Amino acid sequence: MLASGPGGQGTRHLLLSVLLLAAWGAESGQVHYSVPEEAKHGTFVGRIAQDLGLELAELVPRLFRVASKGPGDLLEVNLQNGILFVNSRIDREELCGRSAECSIHLEVIVDRPLQVFHVEVEVKDINDNPPVFPATQKNLFISETRALDSHFSLEGASDADIGANALLTYKLSPSEYFSLEVPTNDDQVKPLQLVLKKLLDREVASELLLVLQATDGGKPELTGNTELHITVLDVNDNAPVFDKAVHRVKLLENSRNGTLVIRLNASDLDEGSNSHILYSFATDVSSNTEAFFCIDSASGEIKVNGKIDFEETKLWKLQIEAVDKGNPPMFGHCTILVEILDINDNAPELLVTSLSLSVPEDATLGTVIALISVTDRDSGANGQVTCTLSPHVPFKLVSTFKNYYSLVLDSALDRESVADYALVVTARDAGSPSLSATASVSVEVADVNDNAPAFAQPEYTVFVKENNPPGCHIFTVSARDADAQENALVSYSLVERRVGERALSSYVSVHAESGKVYALQPLDHEELELLQFQVSARDAGVPPLGSNVTLQVFVLDENDNAPALLPRPGAGGGAVSELVSRSVGAGHVVAKVRAVDADSGYNAWLSYELRPAAGGARSPFRVALYTGEISTTRTLDEADSPRQRLLVLVKDHGEPALTATATVLLSLVESGQAPKASSRVLAGAAGAETALLDVNVYLIIAICAVSSLLVLTLLLYTALRCSAPPAEGACAPGKPTLVCSSAVGSWSYSQQRRQRVCSGEGPPPAPPPPASKTDLMAFSPSVPPCSSSGDSGEQQEIFGNDVSTVILNVFNAC
């Protein structure tokens, strides 16, 4: 926001300077943002895509990604809107300690072409840490003989924040004996002083309890407290005094244990044991200090006791205490500031994004192979690093930013000459002596995907028996790819299409890796004789290449359907009853058994035989082997029983053969009592013209009835299907099928003829024995037994039976 008024001109100059600085930063490939610490998840940082000049639509195609050198993914980018936001908690004190400047350095990388942008996000301090004293209570032992204006050193509080948030002010609880002396901002190294402003009297007050409060300069202000427990002592009225209140010392890092840091000197005006001084660290010093330094209590020498590392701590602040042997003892204090000097003890560290790379041999010059970053924990010249690449290779290093390099292609590659390169990147610092580090980068020259998978032949024919178990393996397709590695990795899949009303994937599946083709359900020859589909083979190259192969799966018939007896036209089910005159001669046809088989070929070729009569009596009747016609073997006489019960066995030619038994009841009557059976024939011959007119009327009525019944049934079936969800695992009912049964009962002939006969596409092939007009019948195959069959299946079967009966009656009438 710009402010108007007397300072407006200066504000304009400041704004112009900021704009120039932002423009310089954009051209140099670096963008600066700032974000307060402890910001919530999702806090807006900046429109990074817009500031880097990238379009939102190209972020995903160009594989926009962000890499951070800091711990964890503190910041993240929303690829939908290009906004950089806070992803997880940012603690400035944990990230940068007490460093005045704290930034998160990000690398933004995009491909096609590869570009690297450097983004610096400054983490601003907020007042989230209250002042903390080394101890919640400090015990002071002060002699009652101490003079007015005596000073007692106190350990101040520390604040993990920086700047104004760490600027502390101190306040002492009201006391008539003591006041607080706080050092100025220019002399912060001096300790706090508790000043005696009224003489102590042990007989009046032997103990005093004060509260020291520290308040930081943040908004809102945070405070910390410590209790001062003061014990008033008698006698020994002179405390040890150091020659300096603050000592400054410089020490090289990695100094050996036992190295002398400083020899302290304190004096005491008292005599005897009251002037004998012992040195020690202050009681509230941290254990970390004692792990790195030790002090001789008698001589006051401070020596190195652990590994001193400049990269860990650059400045040590030691609080030293001198105590005499008086009774009570008196204390003196001083502060030692130990500055650690850096030496070149850290070799550079190389970070390569990938150690095993593959580059296509047709890659263009300038293609980026790897991204390399180098760091050195030392400072100054010890931390200045240069990188070099092994000579005589078609690659080079290009510096993209300070201590950041790109390994790019410098000359054309030839896979036939050199298939891979082993590169060595060397990083060396400017210290004395110089330290270096190396990293190996393996670059493999890869081929391009220029060969599609190929099958041995374009089409395969597979024969599968029906009633196969679900999930059985029926065939294996195999394609070969001349490429290498992933370009030759072939995966298989079905070319999906519809098979009738169902998807191809409900019948078969193909294993993506092995190419094995599985039948997902039992196949039914009566429902599906040929299943033709395509299998696609596709490699894993980019872009992928593929080819298809055609599979023709022929479902072979098995003898799984027993012969089914057909009722006599115009009659119900059960036994066949006929009246036979005793005057008929040998060879006279008295009845006929009709049966069909839903199988095909030899499995549907039916034969008929007469079961022998009980008691071994010879029957005067016989049955034709293939037609089922029952005829007399001789002239009937009075000795023959007036009621003949014949059992006809119908058997197919499958393996194993399936059978059905028909019962035929014949009643033998005298020639004068059987005009009923023949009168119909005479009447038909006498009145052919009248019968023909009746047949036409019946035909019209039958066709109208069938059409009406068909429409009503379809409407009812559709309503049921739409109103009720199909039961899982329900078996679909078989469709009504026209069957042309020949005189020899061969179902294979019926299969060959049924389309032509039923659709009128031409004359059917004549079977060996002639067939009568009444042999043309319709039936509905039985629904396979299934516990979860729905009502719709039953209605469709009933409808098929009704149509069969009507058509059968029509043809009988004809």
C-alpha positions in Angstrom: 0.0 0.0 0.0 1.4 3.4 -1.0 1.2 6.3 1.6 0.5 9.9 0.5 1.9 12.9 2.2 5.3 14.5 2.7 7.1 11.1 2.4 5.3 10.2 -1.0 8.4 11.1 -3.1 10.6 8.8 -1.1 8.0 6.1 -1.2 7.9 6.3 -5.0 11.7 5.9 -5.2 11.5 2.9 -2.8 8.8 1.3 -5.0 10.9 1.8 -8.1 13.9 0.2 -6.5 11.8 -2.8 -5.4 10.4 -3.2 -9.0 13.9 -3.1 -10.5 15.1 -5.6 -7.9 12.2 -8.0 -8.8 12.9 -7.6 -12.5 16.6 -8.4 -11.9 15.6 -11.4 -9.9 13.3 -12.8 -12.6 15.9 -12.5 -15.3 18.5 -14.2 -13.1 16.2 -17.2 -12.7 15.6 -16.6 -9.0 12.2 -15.6 -7.3 12.0 -14.4 -3.7 9.0 -14.9 -1.4 8.5 -14.5 2.3 6.3 -16.4 4.7 5.9 -16.1 8.5 6.9 -19.1 10.5 4.1 -21.3 12.1 1.9 -20.4 9.2 -1.1 -22.8 8.8 -1.3 -25.5 6.2 -2.5 -24.0 2.9 -1.2 -20.5 3.6 -0.7 -18.6 0.4 3.0 -17.9 -0.4 3.1 -16.8 -4.0 1.8 -17.4 -7.6 5.0 -19.3 -8.5 3.8 -20.4 -12.0 2.9 -16.9 -13.0 6.1 -15.4 -11.5 8.2 -17.9 -13.4 6.4 -17.2 -16.7 4.8 -20.6 -16.9 1.3 -21.4 -18.2 -1.0 -23.3 -15.8 -2.0 -25.7 -18.6 1.6 -26.8 -19.1 2.5 -27.6 -15.5 1.4 -31.2 -15.6 2.5 -32.0 -19.2 5.9 -30.5 -18.4 6.2 -32.5 -15.2 6.4 -29.5 -12.9 8.0 -30.4 -9.6 9.7 -28.8 -6.7 12.7 -30.0 -4.8 13.8 -28.5 -1.4 17.1 -28.8 0.3 15.4 -28.3 3.7 14.0 -31.1 5.9 10.7 -32.5 4.6 8.2 -31.0 2.2 7.6 -27.7 4.0 6.2 -26.0 0.9 4.1 -27.4 -1.9 2.7 -26.2 -5.3 -1.0 -26.6 -6.4 -0.6 -27.8 -10.0 -4.2 -26.6 -10.7 -3.7 -22.9 -10.0 0.2 -22.6 -9.8 0.1 -21.3 -6.2 2.9 -22.0 -3.8 1.5 -22.8 -0.3 2.6 -24.0 3.1 2.4 -27.8 3.3 3.6 -28.4 6.8 4.7 -26.6 10.0 7.6 -24.3 9.6 9.6 -23.6 12.7 12.2 -20.9 12.0 14.2 -21.7 15.2 14.4 -25.4 14.3 15.3 -24.5 10.7 17.9 -21.8 11.1 18.5 -21.5 14.8 19.4 -17.9 15.8 20.7 -17.0 12.4 19.6 -13.5 11.4 18.6 -14.7 7.9 16.5 -17.8 7.3 15.4 -18.9 3.9 14.2 -22.1 2.2 15.8 -22.7 -1.2 13.6 -24.5 -3.7 14.5 -25.9 -7.1 11.6 -25.7 -9.6 12.2 -28.2 -12.5 10.1 -28.5 -15.6 10.7 -30.7 -18.7 10.1 -30.4 -22.4 12.5 -28.5 -22.5 14.1 -28.9 -19.1 14.3 -25.7 -17.1 15.5 -25.1 -13.6 14.3 -22.1 -11.6 15.6 -21.2 -8.1 13.2 -19.9 -5.6 14.1 -18.4 -2.3 11.4 -18.2 0.4 12.4 -16.1 3.4 11.0 -17.4 6.7 10.0 -14.4 8.8 10.2 -14.7 12.6 7.1 -14.3 14.7 7.1 -14.0 18.4 6.3 -17.7 19.3 9.0 -18.3 21.9 8.8 -16.7 25.4 11.9 -15.8 27.3 13.4 -18.7 29.2 15.7 -18.5 32.2 18.3 -21.2 32.7 16.5 -22.2 35.9 13.2 -21.5 37.5 14.9 -20.6 40.8 18.3 -19.1 41.6 19.7 -19.2 45.1 21.8 -16.2 46.3 23.8 -16.1 49.5 24.6 -12.5 50.5 26.4 -11.4 53.6 24.7 -8.8 55.7 27.9 -6.9 55.7 27.8 -6.1 52.0 28.0 -2.5 51.3 25.3 -0.5 49.6 25.4 -0.5 45.8 26.9 -4.0 45.8 26.3 -5.8 42.5 25.3 -9.4 42.2 25.4 -11.0 38.7 22.3 -12.8 37.4 22.0 -15.0 34.4 19.7 -13.4 31.9 16.9 -15.1 30.0 17.3 -16.3 26.4 14.8 -16.0 23.6 14.9 -18.4 20.6 13.4 -15.6 18.4 15.4 -12.9 16.7 15.3 -9.2 16.2 12.7 -7.3 18.2 11.1 -10.5 19.2 14.3 -11.4 21.1 14.9 -7.9 22.6 14.3 -8.5 26.3 13.5 -6.1 29.1 13.7 -7.1 32.7 11.6 -6.2 35.7 12.2 -7.1 39.4 9.4 -7.5 41.8 9.1 -4.6 44.3 11.8 -4.8 47.1 13.1 -2.3 49.6 16.6 -3.9 49.6 17.4 -4.6 45.9 17.0 -3.0 42.5 17.9 -4.4 39.0 20.6 -3.0 36.8 20.1 -4.0 33.2 23.0 -3.5 30.7 22.4 -1.3 27.7 21.8 -2.6 24.2 25.5 -1.8 23.3 26.8 -4.0 26.1 24.5 -7.0 26.0 27.4 -9.4 27.0 27.4 -8.0 30.5 25.2 -9.9 32.9 22.3 -8.6 34.8 23.2 -7.0 38.1 21.2 -7.2 41.3 22.1 -4.0 43.2 21.8 -3.6 47.0 20.2 -0.3 47.8 19.6 -0.9 51.5 21.8 -2.6 54.1 20.8 -6.1 55.0 20.1 -7.1 58.5 20.0 -10.8 59.1 18.2 -10.4 62.4 15.4 -8.5 60.6 15.2 -10.6 57.4 17.2 -13.7 57.0 15.7 -14.7 53.6 14.2 -12.7 50.7 12.2 -14.1 47.8 12.1 -11.9 44.6 10.7 -12.6 41.2 12.7 -11.6 38.1 10.5 -11.2 35.0 11.8 -11.0 31.4 9.6 -9.6 28.6 10.4 -9.7 24.9 9.7 -7.0 22.3 7.3 -9.0 20.2 3.6 -8.4 19.7 1.9 -9.8 21.7 4.5 -9.7 24.4 5.7 -12.9 26.0 7.2 -13.2 29.4 9.3 -15.6 31.5 10.0 -15.6 35.3 12.6 -16.9 37.7 12.6 -16.8 41.4 15.5 -15.3 43.3 15.9 -17.0 46.7 18.3 -14.7 48.7 19.8 -16.0 51.9 21.4 -13.3 54.1 24.7 -14.5 55.7 27.0 -13.1 58.3 30.8 -12.4 58.4 32.9 -13.0 55.2 32.1 -9.7 53.6 34.4 -9.6 50.5 33.6 -11.6 47.4 36.1 -12.7 44.8 36.6 -10.2 42.0 37.8 -11.1 38.5 40.3 -8.9 36.7 37.8 -8.6 33.8 34.0 -9.0 33.8 34.1 -10.2 30.2 36.9 -12.2 28.5 37.0 -12.7 24.7 38.9 -15.7 23.4 39.4 -17.2 19.8 39.8 -20.9 19.4 40.4 -23.1 16.3 37.8 -25.8 15.7 39.0 -29.4 16.1 41.4 -28.3 18.8 42.7 -31.3 20.7 41.4 -32.3 24.1 43.4 -30.5 26.8 44.1 -27.4 24.7 44.2 -24.4 27.0 41.5 -21.9 26.3 42.1 -19.3 29.1 43.6 -19.0 32.6 41.3 -17.0 34.9 42.5 -14.7 37.7 40.3 -13.6 40.6 41.2 -11.9 43.9 39.7 -11.6 47.3 40.5 -8.8 49.8 39.8 -11.1 52.7 42.5 -13.1 54.5 42.9 -16.8 55.3 40.3 -19.2 54.1 38.0 -16.4 53.2 40.5 -15.4 50.4 41.1 -18.9 49.1 39.3 -19.0 45.8 37.8 -22.0 43.9 36.7 -21.7 40.2 33.7 -23.5 38.6 31.1 -23.2 36.0 28.0 -21.4 37.1 25.4 -23.7 38.7 22.9 -22.9 36.0 25.3 -23.6 33.1 24.0 -26.3 30.6 25.4 -29.8 30.6 26.3 -29.2 27.0 29.0 -26.7 28.0 30.6 -29.1 30.5 30.7 -31.8 27.7 33.1 -29.6 25.6 35.1 -27.6 28.2 36.5 -28.4 31.7 37.8 -26.0 34.4 40.5 -26.5 37.0 39.0 -25.4 40.3 42.3 -24.4 41.8 44.2 -22.8 38.9 41.2 -21.4 37.0 42.4 -22.9 33.7 39.7 -23.7 31.2 40.6 -26.5 28.6 39.0 -28.3 25.7 37.2 -31.4 26.7 35.3 -32.5 23.6 35.2 -32.0 19.8 34.9 -28.3 18.9 33.0 -28.0 15.6 32.6 -24.6 13.9 29.7 -25.9 11.8 27.8 -26.8 15.0 28.5 -23.8 17.3 30.3 -20.6 16.2 30.3 -18.9 19.6 30.4 -20.2 23.2 29.3 -18.2 26.2 30.7 -19.5 29.4 29.5 -18.2 32.9 32.3 -18.7 35.4 31.9 -18.5 39.2 34.6 -17.9 41.8 33.8 -18.8 45.4 36.0 -18.3 48.5 36.2 -20.6 51.5 34.7 -18.2 53.9 31.8 -19.0 56.1 29.5 -18.2 54.5 31.3 -18.4 51.1 31.2 -15.4 48.8 30.9 -15.5 45.0 32.3 -13.6 42.0 31.3 -14.0 38.4 32.6 -13.4 34.9 31.7 -14.2 31.3 33.9 -15.8 28.7 33.1 -15.5 25.0 34.9 -18.2 23.0 34.8 -17.5 19.2 35.4 -20.6 17.1 37.6 -20.2 14.0 36.8 -22.3 10.9 39.3 -24.6 9.3 38.9 -26.6 6.0 37.8 -29.8 7.6 34.8 -30.6 5.4 35.1 -32.0 1.9 32.5 -30.9 -0.7 29.3 -33.0 -1.0 27.9 -33.9 -4.4 24.2 -34.7 -4.9 23.2 -36.2 -8.3 19.5 -36.6 -9.0 20.0 -40.0 -10.6 23.0 -42.4 -10.8 21.8 -44.6 -13.6 20.5 -42.9 -16.7 19.3 -44.0 -20.1 19.6 -41.6 -23.0 18.1 -42.4 -26.5 20.7 -42.3 -29.2 18.7 -39.8 -31.2 18.7 -37.3 -28.3 19.3 -33.7 -29.4 22.3 -31.7 -28.4 21.8 -29.8 -25.1 19.6 -32.6 -23.7 19.9 -32.4 -19.9 21.1 -35.8 -18.5 21.4 -35.1 -14.8 21.1 -32.3 -12.2 24.1 -31.9 -9.8 24.3 -29.8 -6.7 27.4 -29.4 -4.5 27.6 -28.1 -0.9 30.5 -27.5 1.5 29.8 -26.9 5.2 32.8 -24.7 5.7 32.7 -20.9 5.3 34.6 -18.4 3.3 37.2 -19.7 0.8 36.9 -23.1 2.5 33.3 -23.3 1.2 33.9 -22.1 -2.4 33.6 -25.1 -4.7 34.3 -25.7 -8.4 33.1 -28.8 -10.4 34.8 -30.6 -13.4 33.9 -33.5 -15.6 36.1 -36.4 -16.8 37.5 -35.5 -20.3 36.9 -37.0 -23.7 33.2 -37.7 -23.2 30.3 -36.3 -25.3 28.9 -34.4 -22.2 29.6 -31.2 -20.4 28.7 -29.4 -17.2 26.7 -26.2 -17.4 26.5 -24.0 -14.3 22.8 -23.0 -13.7 23.2 -21.2 -10.3 25.7 -21.0 -7.5 26.9 -24.5 -6.8 24.2 -26.0 -9.2 25.1 -27.7 -12.4 23.4 -29.5 -15.3 25.0 -32.4 -17.1 24.0 -31.9 -20.8 24.7 -33.7 -24.1 27.6 -31.9 -25.9 27.9 -34.1 -29.1 26.0 -36.8 -31.0 25.7 -40.3 -29.5 26.2 -43.5 -31.4 24.9 -46.6 -29.6 26.6 -49.0 -32.0 30.0 -47.4 -31.1 29.6 -46.8 -27.3 26.6 -48.3 -25.4 27.2 -46.7 -22.1 29.4 -44.1 -20.4 30.9 -44.0 -16.9 31.3 -40.3 -16.0 33.2 -38.9 -13.0 32.2 -35.5 -11.6 34.9 -33.9 -9.3 34.1 -31.1 -6.8 37.1 -29.2 -5.2 37.0 -26.4 -2.6 39.4 -23.4 -2.4 40.7 -24.2 1.1 44.3 -24.9 2.0 44.9 -27.8 1.8 42.1 -28.3 -0.8 39.6 -31.0 -0.3 37.6 -32.8 -3.0 34.9 -35.3 -3.6 33.8 -37.3 -6.7 30.6 -38.9 -7.9 30.1 -41.4 -10.6 27.3 -41.1 -13.2 26.4 -44.0 -15.4 24.8 -43.0 -18.7 23.3 -45.8 -20.9 22.6 -45.2 -24.6 19.2 -46.7 -25.2 17.4 -47.7 -28.4 14.1 -46.2 -29.6 10.8 -48.1 -29.7 10.5 -48.9 -33.5 9.2 -52.5 -33.5 5.7 -53.5 -32.7 5.0 -57.0 -31.1 4.4 -59.6 -33.8 2.4 -62.9 -33.6 3.5 -66.0 -35.4 0.3 -66.1 -37.4 -2.6 -63.7 -37.8 -5.3 -66.2 -36.8 -5.6 -69.2 -34.5 -8.4 -71.8 -34.3 -9.2 -73.3 -30.9 -11.5 -76.2 -30.1 -13.0 -76.3 -26.6 -15.5 -78.8 -25.3 -18.7 -77.4 -23.8 -19.4 -77.5 -20.1 -15.8 -76.6 -19.3 -15.0 -75.6 -15.7 -15.0 -71.9 -15.1 -11.5 -70.3 -15.3 -10.0 -73.1 -17.4 -7.1 -72.4 -19.7 -8.0 -72.8 -23.3 -5.1 -71.2 -25.3 -2.0 -69.2 -25.0 -1.1 -66.4 -27.4 2.5 -65.2 -27.7 4.0 -62.2 -29.4 7.6 -61.2 -29.8 9.1 -57.7 -29.8 12.5 -57.1 -31.4 13.2 -54.1 -29.1 15.0 -54.3 -25.8 14.1 -53.7 -22.1 10.7 -52.0 -21.6 10.2 -51.6 -25.3 10.1 -55.4 -25.6 7.9 -55.9 -22.5 4.6 -57.2 -24.1 1.2 -57.1 -22.3 -1.9 -58.7 -23.6 -5.6 -57.5 -23.5 -8.9 -58.3 -25.1 -10.3 -56.2 -27.9 -13.7 -55.7 -26.2 -16.9 -56.2 -28.2 -20.4 -57.4 -27.7 -21.3 -61.0 -28.1 -25.0 -60.9 -28.5 -26.3 -59.0 -25.5 -23.2 -59.6 -23.4 -19.7 -58.3 -23.3 -16.9 -60.4 -24.6 -15.1 -60.0 -21.2 -17.9 -62.1 -19.5 -16.9 -65.1 -21.6 -13.1 -65.0 -21.8 -10.1 -63.2 -20.3 -6.5 -63.0 -21.1 -3.6 -62.8 -18.6 -1.8 -59.5 -19.3 1.7 -61.0 -18.8 1.6 -64.6 -19.9 -1.0 -64.3 -22.7 -3.0 -67.2 -21.4 -6.6 -67.1 -22.4 -9.2 -68.4 -19.9 -12.8 -69.3 -20.2 -14.6 -67.4 -17.4 -17.7 -69.6 -17.5 -18.9 -72.9 -18.8 -19.5 -72.7 -22.6 -22.7 -74.1 -24.0 -22.6 -75.5 -27.5 -26.4 -75.2 -27.8 -26.1 -71.4 -27.0 -22.8 -70.5 -28.7 -21.1 -72.6 -31.3 -18.3 -70.1 -32.4 -16.7 -67.4 -30.3 -14.5 -65.1 -32.5 -12.5 -62.3 -30.9 -9.2 -60.5 -31.0 -6.3 -60.3 -28.5 -4.2 -57.2 -28.6 -0.4 -57.3 -27.8 1.1 -53.9 -26.8 4.6 -53.1 -25.7 5.6 -50.7 -22.9 7.5 -48.3 -25.1 6.8 -44.6 -25.5 4.8 -44.3 -27.6 3.5 -47.9 -27.3 3.2 -50.1 -30.4 0.8 -53.0 -30.7 -0.8 -55.6 -33.0 -3.8 -57.9 -32.9 -4.4 -61.6 -33.5 -7.8 -63.3 -34.1 -8.9 -66.3 -32.1 -11.7 -68.5 -33.4 -13.0 -70.7 -30.5 -15.2 -73.5 -31.6 -17.4 -75.0 -28.8 -17.5 -78.7 -29.3 -20.7 -80.5 -28.4 -20.9 -83.0 -25.6 -23.8 -85.4 -25.0 -25.3 -83.5 -22.1 -29.0 -83.5 -23.2 -31.1 -86.6 -23.1 -33.8 -87.3 -25.7 -37.1 -85.4 -25.1 -40.4 -87.0 -26.0 -42.8 -84.8 -27.9 -46.6 -85.1 -27.2 -48.8 -86.2 -30.0 -50.3 -83.3 -31.9 -53.6 -82.2 -30.3 -53.0 -84.4 -27.2 -51.6 -83.8 -23.8 -48.6 -85.4 -22.2 -48.4 -89.0 -20.9 -48.8 -92.3 -22.7 -49.8 -92.6 -26.3 -53.2 -94.3 -26.8 -54.4 -95.7 -30.1 -57.3 -97.9 -31.3 -56.2 -100.7 -33.7 -58.5 -102.9 -35.7 -57.8 -106.6 -35.6 -58.2 -106.8 -39.3 -55.1 -104.8 -40.2 -52.4 -106.7 -42.0 -48.7 -107.0 -41.4 -46.7 -103.8 -41.7 -49.6 -101.5 -40.9 -48.4 -98.4 -39.0 -50.5 -98.0 -35.9 -48.6 -95.2 -34.0 -45.5 -93.1 -34.0 -43.2 -92.0 -31.2 -41.6 -88.6 -31.6 -38.5 -87.3 -29.8 -35.8 -84.6 -30.2 -32.4 -84.1 -28.7 -31.0 -80.6 -28.0 -27.4 -81.8 -28.8 -26.0 -82.0 -32.3 -24.2 -84.5 -34.5 -24.1 -88.1 -33.3 -25.2 -86.9 -29.8 -28.6 -85.9 -31.3 -29.0 -88.9 -33.7 -31.8 -90.9 -32.1 -32.8 -94.5 -32.5 -35.8 -96.4 -31.3 -36.2 -99.9 -30.0 -39.0 -101.9 -28.4 -38.6 -103.2 -24.9 -39.4 -107.0 -24.7 -42.7 -107.8 -23.1 -43.0 -109.3 -19.6 -42.7 -113.0 -19.5 -40.8 -113.1 -22.8 -44.0 -113.2 -25.0 -43.4 -112.1 -28.5 -45.2 -108.9 -29.4 -47.1 -108.6 -32.7 -45.6 -105.1 -33.1 -42.3 -103.6 -33.9 -40.8 -100.1 -34.0 -38.7 -98.6 -36.8 -35.1 -98.0 -35.7 -34.9 -94.4 -36.9 -38.4 -93.1 -37.5 -40.2 -94.3 -34.3 -43.1 -95.7 -36.3 -44.9 -98.7 -34.6 -46.2 -101.2 -37.1 -47.6 -104.8 -37.0 -45.3 -107.7 -37.7 -48.2 -110.1 -38.6 -51.9 -110.2 -38.9 -53.6 -109.8 -35.6 -55.8 -112.7 -34.4 -58.1 -113.5 -31.5 -55.3 -114.8 -29.3 -53.7 -111.4 -29.0 -54.5 -109.5 -25.9 -57.1 -106.8 -26.5 -54.8 -104.2 -24.6 -51.2 -104.0 -25.7 -48.8 -102.0 -23.6 -45.6 -101.2 -25.4 -42.4 -99.6 -24.0 -40.3 -97.8 -26.6 -36.7 -96.9 -25.6 -35.4 -93.7 -27.3 -31.6 -93.6 -27.3 -29.0 -91.1 -28.7 -25.6 -92.1 -30.1 -23.5 -90.0 -27.7 -20.8 -91.3 -25.3 -22.2 -92.3 -22.9 -25.6 -92.7 -24.5 -28.7 -91.0 -22.9 -32.1 -92.5 -23.1 -35.8 -91.8 -22.6 -38.8 -94.2 -22.5 -42.2 -93.8 -24.1 -45.3 -95.7 -23.2 -47.7 -96.7 -26.0 -51.2 -98.1 -25.2 -52.9 -100.0 -28.0 -56.5 -101.2 -27.8 -57.4 -104.0 -30.3 -61.0 -103.8 -31.5 -63.0 -105.6 -34.1 -63.2 -104.1 -37.5 -66.8 -102.9 -37.0 -65.8 -101.1 -33.8 -62.9 -99.1 -35.2 -64.5 -96.8 -37.7 -63.6 -93.9 -35.5 -60.0 -94.0 -36.4 -60.6 -94.4 -40.1 -63.7 -92.3 -40.4 -61.6 -89.2 -40.0 -59.6 -90.2 -43.0 -62.7 -91.0 -45.1 -64.4 -87.9 -44.0 -61.3 -85.9 -44.9 -61.1 -87.5 -48.3 -64.9 -87.0 -48.9 -65.0 -83.3 -47.8 -61.5 -82.1 -48.8 -62.7 -78.8 -50.1 -64.7 -78.0 -46.9 -61.8 -79.0 -44.7 -59.5 -76.8 -46.7 -61.7 -73.8 -46.0 -61.8 -74.7 -42.3 -58.0 -75.0 -42.2 -57.6 -71.5 -43.6 -59.9 -70.1 -41.0 -58.1 -72.0 -38.2 -54.8 -70.8 -39.6 -55.8 -67.1 -39.5 -57.2 -67.5 -36.0 -54.0 -69.3 -34.8 -51.7 -66.7 -36.3 -53.7 -63.8 -34.7 -53.7 -65.6 -31.4 -50.0 -66.3 -31.5 -49.2 -62.7 -32.5 -51.4 -61.3 -29.6 -49.9 -63.7 -27.2 -46.4 -62.8 -28.3 -47.0 -59.0 -27.8 -48.5 -59.5 -24.4 -45.7 -61.8 -23.3 -43.0 -59.4 -24.5 -44.7 -56.5 -22.6 -45.0 -58.5 -19.5 -41.4 -59.7 -19.7 -40.1 -56.2 -20.2 -42.1 -54.9 -17.3 -40.7 -57.6 -15.0 -37.2 -57.1 -16.1 -37.4 -53.3 -15.5 -39.1 -53.6 -12.1 -37.0 -56.2 -10.5 -33.2 -56.4 -10.5 -31.8 -59.7 -11.8 -30.8 -62.2 -9.2 -27.1 -62.8 -9.1 -26.1 -66.0 -10.8 -29.4 -66.4 -12.6 -29.3 -68.6 -15.6 -30.7 -67.0 -18.7 -33.5 -69.0 -20.3 -32.9 -70.6 -23.7 -34.5 -68.9 -26.7 -37.3 -70.7 -28.5 -35.7 -72.6 -31.4 -37.4 -74.1 -34.5 -36.4 -77.7 -34.9 -36.7 -79.7 -38.1 -36.8 -83.3 -37.1 -36.1 -85.7 -39.9 -37.5 -89.1 -40.4 -34.4 -90.7 -39.1 -34.4 -88.6 -36.0 -30.9 -87.2 -36.6 -30.5 -83.9 -34.7 -27.4 -83.1 -36.9 -29.7 -83.0 -39.9 -32.1 -80.8 -38.0 -29.2 -78.4 -37.1 -28.1 -78.1 -40.8 -31.7 -77.6 -42.1 -33.3 -75.5 -39.4 -32.2 -72.1 -40.7 -33.2 -72.7 -44.2 -36.4 -74.5 -43.4 -37.4 -71.8 -40.8 -36.4 -68.8 -42.8 -37.3 -70.0 -46.3 -33.8 -69.5 -47.8 -34.0 -72.6 -50.0 -35.0 -76.2 -50.0 -33.5 -78.2 -47.2 -31.2 -81.2 -48.0 -33.3 -84.3 -48.1 -32.6 -86.8 -45.3 -32.1 -90.5 -46.2 -35.7 -91.6 -45.3 -38.5 -89.3 -46.4 -40.1 -87.2 -43.7 -43.8 -86.5 -43.4 -45.4 -83.1 -43.2 -46.2 -83.6 -39.5 -42.5 -83.9 -38.7 -42.1 -80.1 -38.7 -42.4 -79.0 -35.0 -41.3 -76.2 -32.6 -40.1 -76.6 -29.1 -38.4 -74.5 -26.4 -35.3 -75.9 -24.9 -35.5 -76.5 -21.2 -34.1 -73.9 -18.9 -30.9 -75.2 -17.2 -31.6 -76.0 -13.6 -30.7 -73.0 -11.5 -31.8 -72.2 -8.0 -32.0 -68.5 -8.7 -34.0 -68.5 -11.9 -36.3 -65.6 -12.1 -40.0 -65.4 -13.1 -39.1 -64.0 -16.4 -37.4 -67.2 -17.4 -40.4 -69.2 -16.5 -42.7 -67.0 -18.4 -40.5 -67.2 -21.5 -40.5 -71.0 -21.3 -44.3 -71.0 -20.9 -44.5 -68.7 -23.9 -42.3 -71.1 -25.9 -44.4 -74.1 -25.0 -47.6 -72.2 -25.9 -46.2 -71.2 -29.3 -45.0 -74.8 -29.9 -48.5 -76.2 -29.1 -50.3 -73.7 -31.4 -47.9 -74.2 -34.3 -48.1 -78.0 -33.8 -51.9 -77.9 -34.0 -51.8 -75.7 -37.1 -49.6 -78.2 -39.0 -51.6 -81.1 -37.8 -54.7 -79.4 -39.1 -52.9 -78.9 -42.5 
